Amino acid sequence: MKTSNALLFILVLLYINASTEWPTHTVCKEDNLEIYYKSCDPQQDFALSIDHCSDIATHTFDVRAAMVLRHSIKELYVKLDMIINGKTVLTYSETLCGPGHSKLIFCGKKKGEHLYYEGPVTLGIKEIPQGDYTLSAKLTNQDHVTVACADFTVKNYLDY
């Protein structure tokens, strides 16, 4: 019995190591709005969930996110690209953690620490653009190392 469990465990580890990319995760899926993501960091996936897609259209919604940090966060920068039909149509970047200002509760976390957030998020946008598009998000630290990155697929047919 123990031998078969050990063999199964080894096969799972081999399968995980043989995988070339992370699976696509569903953030939310409702009648007119679907959001999926896939980690673009080959070494790390993360967890993200939202209770209801329709809450995103309101200005504040609740999320749950978790990951183990592979790199410390003294400074943290985000870069977002909106991609439609393979072309970047909008780029946005912002400093989230830095000397003198920290917008997030996990600024200052060290490598190996578990990052977990459950609570409200405000995007600061009035509505989610309609259509099918990709939102590429990349978080880098003070050493220009990727802390996390993901490609979000958004399918929005909401009529505002």
Salt bridges, closest charged atoms under 4 A:
GLU21 OE2 - LYS38 NZ 2.72
GLU30 OE2 - HIS52 ND1 3.91
ASP41 OD2 - ARG70 NH2 2.77
ASP45 OD2 - HIS25 NE2 2.63
ASP51 OD1 - ARG64 NH2 2.83
ASP81 OD2 - LYS79 NZ 3.59
GLU94 OE2 - LYS103 NZ 2.19
